[in-house]
Amino acid sequence: MDFIYLFYILLFLVAFLYASVGHGGASGYLALMAIFSIAPDVMKPTALLLNLFVSLTSFIQFYRGGYFKWNLFWPFALLAAPMAYFGGKIEVDAFVYKKILGLLLLIPVVRFFFFSNIQVNELKKVNTGLAVAIGGAIGFLSGLIGIGGGIILSPVLFMLKWANMKQAAAVSALFIFVNSLTGLWGQMEKGIHFTSDMYLYVIIAFAGGLAGAYYGSVKFNQKILKNVLALVLLVAVYKLLLTNA
């Protein structure tokens, strides 16, 4: 099989699975682009642009399902959006960028392999000050690396018992959209580069995100597909952390 077609198949799979849990999929897109040796200066804006389409689609589906909680969203987004903008304006050395990305990709790997069906039975009240601080830190990292921040926010919501899985998915989806928008804005001010196949990337990611958001907002067993995605992410982690490619 031609490698470009394999890339398209994996892109659809990544968008599908991430949207099904309320994520835009930037970490997955970055993993794929790392595996296929796409340059970092193209990877960041590409991942954020794809995030916009997939996360918005995911948010709409979860919002319609009644899972979105404004009081849970705004404290995280308050500082996240402007910090993502400032993070997006910073130029990161390619070697350092790959190592940071490799470490961040370990988060969804651990989640998909070991914590894919977390259940929170008793929710706690959100600490607004802590949520604002956490949101700001995630936002800055989002703009710096080119992710939406959902892979970090969701585990935080679970660990602190501030949201169940569906609520976290709804909040993360809009959080990712806002961060991706401001992060991309920050990158645009210093100049960005897209691949000539970007329009096709968007169509494939949008289609995968639409399907994933629909099935994720209802009942759908994704265990096998999540394990496949985790393996793809592991390959990217190996390439980013342990090789010079």
Secondary structure, DSSP 8 states (H G I E B T S, - for coil): --HHHHHHHHHHHHHHHHHHTT---HHHHHHHHHHTT--HHHHHHHHHHHHHHHHHHHHHHHHHTT---HHHHHHHHHHHHHHHHHHHTS---HHHHHHHHHHHHHHHHHHHHH-TT----S-----HHHHHHHHHHHHHHHHHHT--SHHHHHHHHHHTT---HHHHHHHHHHHHHHHHHHHHHHHHHH-----TTHHHHHHHHHHHHHHHHHHHHS----HHHHHHHHHHHHHHHHHHHH---
